[in-house]
Amino acid sequence: MSPPARPVAKSILASIREDLEHLPQIQQQIAGYILENPKDVVRMSISHLAMKTGAKSEASIVKFYRSLGFSGYHDFKVTLATEIAGQSFHNPDDFTQISVDDDISTIRNKIFRSSIHVLEANNNSMDDSIIAKTVELLHSAKRVIILGYGTSAVAGYDLYVKLSRLGMHCHYSLDAHVNALILAEPREGDVVFAISYSGESRDVVLQVERVRGIAKIIALTGEADSPLAEIADICVAVRSFETSFRTDAMVSRMVQITVIDILFTILALKGGDEALARLSRSRQGLSFLKF
């Protein structure tokens, strides 16, 4: 059992600067990199950070964040991201950052502009071959099991509804225990579509690991080198950025929904007249619920 962590300092970066000269060489390398690249660090997996800092192993990163009072890497990143966002809130440095003096019109414009910016960035960086492979895997699936919790739950449910409208056999639940029961008996032809912006959600990663090598795995994530991405057969990577009030995960939700719209549209076109007929019947089936 590891020793109890000391209380986390009010400012992570200030604490790192204060301790920098007293750290061993490897720990100094880690500290120096974090001080120079804090915004990049909050988007990195622990293995990526170990590689970037020249640390000998992930254990060195674990030792570092524990010395700051954190019991887990995710908690360290979230606290660091919050600190960075707080600094940006008081010192906005670009058109997406919201200031305490902004009025409703300015806030509205900044959020719309940041949303447009992140969508354009993803449109320019997305790999069409990955989209094509994802569509083929979904099209040939006998059953699609969708995993997505927290902020990613919205995208997970959206995918479930869209695939259901195409007549595809799929499963989605917010209950991790229900999903664990489904994944306990994987079938031939199963495809697991796992959604997690960080790619580090234990509820997702641990469940996906259970069916690795049996079911095909698609990951929709913001971290191409995350634990989830490493397990997946196909990784659809989306880009995001954080503002004062909108975390990476919140902004990525919009991109996730857009990617799902793309997959749905291509699958519908691929299904031809039969798919179009199904969509028409689904609209008719819901018409009695509308005034």
N, C-alpha and C positions, 0 to 999 in steps of 0.2 A: 504494500500500500504506500502511495506517495505521501510525503509530508503535507500537512495542511498549508494551503496557499496563503500568503500574506495579503492584506487588503489591497485591492487594485488602486493605483494612484489616480488622482483626478484627471491628470493628463498623461496618457501613455507616452507620447513623444517627448514630453518634458522629463519623464522618468527615465526614458532610454538615454537621453542626452546627459542626464546627471550621472548615470552609471557607466557610460561608455568607456571611460579611461580605465576603469577598474575591472573590466571584463576580460576573460581569456580571449585569445586570438580569434577562434572560430565564432564565439559569441559577439565579438566586436564586428566581425564581417557581417553577421546577421543584423546587428543593430544599425550599422552604417547604411546598409542597403535599405532598411525600413525607413530610416530618417530621410534618405534621398528620394525614395519612391513610395511614399505611403499610399497614394491613390492606386498604384499598381498592385500593391500587396493585398489590398482588400478584395481583389479579383483573382488571387492565386490560390491554388490548392497547396497543401503543405509540401507535397513532393516538388511542385514547381518552385516554391520559395527556397527549398533546400538546394535545388539545382542552381537557381539564380544567385544565391548568396555564396556558393562554394562550400556550403556546410557538408560535412562528411556523410550525414544521414538525416533522416527525418527526426531522429531522436534528439539531434542538436536543436532543432526548431522547438520540439516539445519542451526541452530544458529551458529554452529562452522564454517562451510565453509563460511557463510556470513560475519563472523567476519574477515575472511581472504580476503574479497573483491570479493567473487564469488557469482553470482546470481543463479547458478545451480550446482547440485552435479556432473553432467557429466563434466562440465567445470573444476571443481576442480580436478576430476580424470585425465582428459586429461593433464592438466598442471602439475600435480604431476608425471604422467607417463613420460612426456617430460623431466622433471627435472632429474628423475632417469636415463632415457636413456642417457641424456647428461653426467651424471657422469660416466656411464658405458663406454661411448665413449672415454673419456679421461683416464679411469682406467679399461680396460677390465679385467674381473675376471674369465672368462672361455672360452672354445674353440669356443663358438658361438659369442662372442663379437668382433666387428670390431674395429681395432685401426687405428689411423691416419697414421701409418707407414706401414699398410698392402698393399702389391702389389696386382695386379689383380688376380694372382693365389691363393693367400692366401684368398682373399675375396670370390672368387668362391668356394674354398674348405669349408670355414666356413659356407656359405649360404647353400650349399648342405648338410653339416653335421648337421646343425641346422634343416633343413627340414626333414632329415631322423630321427633325434632324436624325433621331435614332432610327426611324423607319427607312430613311434614305441611306443611312450608313449600312444597314443590314441588306437593303436591296442591292447595293453596290458590292457587298462582300460575300453574298450567299453563293454557294457552289451548286449549280444546277444539276450536276451529276449526283450529288448527295440527295437532292430532292427526288430525282428520278429513281434512285435505288430505294428510297423510303416508300415511294408510291408502289413500286413493284412488290416490296415485302408486305405492305398492307393489303394490296390487291390479291395476293396469293394466300393470305392468312385464313385459317379455318376459324380462329378466334383471336380477338385482340383484347388484351388485358391492359387497362390504362391505370397508371399510377401517378398521382399528383396531389400533394398536400399543401396546406397553407395558401400562400399567394398563387401557387401553381394549380390549385384545385379548380380555379375558374377555367383555366385552359383545358384541364383534364375533362371537366364536365362538358365543355364546348365540343371537344373531340368526340366524346361519347355520343352526344346528340347527333352530330353530323354523320358519323359512321352508321348510327342506327337508322338514320333517314335513308341511307344507301342500302339498307337491308343487311348490313354486315353484323355478324355475331360478335358482340363485344361486352365487356364487363367493366364497370367503374363503381367504386365505392369510396367514401371519405373515411371509412372505418379500416384502419390498418390491419385489424384482426381478421376481418372478413377477407381482405385481400390476401392475407397470409394463408387462409384456408384454401382459397382458390389456387394459389401458387403451390400449395403442398402437393397437388396432383396435376402437374402440367401435362398437356396432351400434345401429340404430334400435330404440327401445324400452328401451334400457339405463337403469337407475337406479343411481346410486352412492350408497350409504349410508355416510357418513364419520363416524367417531366420534373425537372428540378433546376432552377437557375444556378445555384451554387454547385450542383452536382455532388453535394456532400450530405444531403439529407439522409440520415440513418434509416428512416422509415422506407425510403426508396431503395437505397443502395443495398441494404441487408436483404431485402426481399428479392431484388433482382439477382443477387448473387446465388440465391437458392436454385434458380432455374437456368443458370449459365450453362451453356453447352446442350441444353434440352430445347428451350424456346429461343427464338430469335429476339434480339433486344434492340430497340430503337431508343436513343436518348435525345431529348430536346433540352439543351442546357446552355448556359453561358460560359462554361468552363471546359474547353476542349481537352484539358489534361487532368480533369477531375476524376475521382474514384468511379463515378457513374460512367463517364465517357470511356474509361479504360475497360470497363466490363462490356460495353455495348458493341453490337455488330455494326451499327450505323450511328454516327453522332451528328445531329443537326445542331450546329453551334450558332447561337444568337448573340449579338453584341448589345451592350447597354451602357449607361453611365448614371452616376448618382448626382442628384441635386439636393438642396437643403432639406426639402420635405419629401422628395420622392426617392426612395431607395432603389438600388439596382433591380431588386426583385419586382418592385412596383412598375418600373418602366418596362422591364422585360416581359411582363404579363401581356402588354399590348403587342409586342413583337411575337410572342408565343401564339396569340390568337390569330395574328396575320399569317404566320407559317401554317397554322391549322387550316385557315381559309384556303391557302394555296394548295395544300394536300387534298382537301375536300373537293375543290374545283377540278383538279386533274383527275382524281378518282371518278368523279361524276362523268367527266368527258370520256374517260377510258371505259366506263360501263355502258356507254352508248344509249340506245333507245330504252333499254330496260332500266337503267339508272334514272333517266329522265322521267320515266313512267312512275317509278317509286317515289321520286321527289314530288311529283304531281299528286299522287295518292296521299302522301304524308301531309301536304297542304290541305287537301280536302278533308282528311281525317281530323284536322285541328280546327276546321272552319266553324264547327258548332260551338266552340269555346269562345268565339268572338262575337261581339254585338254588331 
